[in-house]
Amino acid sequence: MWERLTRLLCVKSLVTLVMTFTFAVLALSGRVTEQQFMTVFTVVIAFYFGTQSQKSSGDS
């Protein structure tokens, strides 16, 4: 449990969570279009999961 919390608080995870929250707020307030939101969200999530997948396959 402690290890999972430590991983959650790493810099990449915090950036991903902050970016997701920020763009969600901007999209809901109408400052960002759906297309802009989806583009940025997809890039951020793909980067996050890509690095996580690469990290776990490198641990084997």
Backbone torsions as a table, in degrees:
resi	resn	phi	psi	omega
1	MET	NA	-46.7	-179.3
2	TRP	-62.8	-38.4	180.0
3	GLU	-64.9	-40.2	178.4
4	ARG	-63.9	-40.0	178.2
5	LEU	-65.4	-40.0	178.2
6	THR	-62.9	-42.9	177.9
7	ARG	-63.7	-38.7	-179.4
8	LEU	-61.9	-34.0	-175.9
9	LEU	-88.5	5.3	177.7
10	CYS	-67.8	160.8	-172.1
11	VAL	-58.8	-45.5	-178.9
12	LYS	-61.1	-39.8	180.0
13	SER	-66.7	-42.8	179.0
14	LEU	-63.4	-42.4	178.7
15	VAL	-62.4	-43.6	179.6
16	THR	-61.7	-45.7	179.8
17	LEU	-65.4	-42.0	179.5
18	VAL	-65.8	-44.3	178.6
19	MET	-61.6	-43.5	179.6
20	THR	-61.6	-47.5	-179.8
21	PHE	-63.1	-45.3	-178.3
22	THR	-61.7	-48.4	-179.5
23	PHE	-69.0	-30.6	175.4
24	ALA	-65.0	-44.0	178.5
25	VAL	-63.6	-45.7	179.5
26	LEU	-62.6	-39.8	179.3
27	ALA	-66.9	-42.5	179.9
28	LEU	-68.0	-29.2	179.0
29	SER	-84.5	-6.0	176.7
30	GLY	87.0	8.6	-179.7
31	ARG	-83.4	-17.8	179.6
32	VAL	-127.0	135.4	178.2
33	THR	-74.5	164.0	178.0
34	GLU	-58.8	-42.1	-178.4
35	GLN	-63.9	-43.4	178.0
36	GLN	-63.2	-43.2	179.8
37	PHE	-60.2	-49.0	-177.1
38	MET	-64.2	-37.7	178.8
39	THR	-62.8	-51.2	-178.2
40	VAL	-67.0	-44.1	-178.8
41	PHE	-61.2	-43.2	-180.0
42	THR	-62.8	-43.3	179.9
43	VAL	-64.0	-46.4	-178.2
44	VAL	-63.6	-47.4	-178.7
45	ILE	-66.6	-41.4	178.7
46	ALA	-62.7	-41.4	178.2
47	PHE	-63.9	-46.3	-178.2
48	TYR	-60.6	-52.7	-178.0
49	PHE	-70.8	-29.6	176.2
50	GLY	-64.9	-43.3	179.0
51	THR	-71.2	-34.9	177.5
52	GLN	-66.3	-41.8	179.1
53	SER	-66.1	-42.5	179.2
54	GLN	-64.6	-39.7	-179.8
55	LYS	-65.8	-42.4	-178.3
56	SER	-71.3	-33.5	178.2
57	SER	-75.0	-25.9	176.4
58	GLY	-76.1	-21.0	179.2
59	ASP	-76.5	-18.7	-175.1
60	SER	-69.5	NA	NA
